[in-house]
Amino acid sequence: MSDTFELKDRQIVLQASSDRVVAERVMRHIQRRIDEDDWRPYTCKADAVQAWFRLGGIRAQVLEALNLV
């Protein structure tokens, strides 16, 4: 069973219903980083986004939905 979560008109595929909470938390975390322009421990936004995208999964889908990759 898979579910979806809509973020900025993009569908994020969830493997379990509990992944919705994870997707929302990841979205809030990334949005806070953008708002505060805080990319620590990375040196810049590009390095942070690249590292997070390599982790894949929900995090990568959220980055794509936020048009960061």
N, C-alpha and C positions, 0 to 999 in steps of 0.2 A: 504494500500500500504506500502510495506517495501522495503528498499534499503539495499545495503551492502557497506562496506568500507573495503578494504584490508589493513592489517597491518601485516608485517612480515609473509606473506603467510597464515594468518588467516583471516577469514571473520567476521567482526563485523556487526551485524544486526542493522539497523537503522529503527526506527519507522516512522520518517519523514525525508524529504530531508535536513531539517535544522540541523538534528542531526550530519551530516557529519562535520560541523564546530565544534560542541561540541566534537566529537571524536578526531579531530585533536588538539584541544586545550588541552584536557586531556592528549593526547599522549605527546605533547610538555612539559606540566607541569611535568609529571612523568619522562620524559627523563632528564629534567633539574635537578630534584631532584637527579637522579642517577648520572649524570655528576658531580654535585657539592657536592655529598654525604651530602645533607642537608635534614634532616628528621623532622625538627622542625614543630610543637610542640611535635612530638613523640620522644621517647628516642632512637629509632633505626629503621632501615629499616623494620624489621619484624613487628614491631608495626604499622608503617605507612601503610604498604601493607595490613595488616589484617584489619585495620580500613577502608581503602578505599574500600577493597573488600566487606565488609559488606554493603556498600552503594548500591552495585549492579549496574544494568543497564550498560550503556556504559562504565563506569569506570571499572567495574569488567571485562568486555570483553577486554578492553585495557590491564589490568594487566595480563590476561591470554595470550594475544597475545605477550606480552613482556616477557613471561615465568617467571613471578614473583610469580605466585601461582600455 
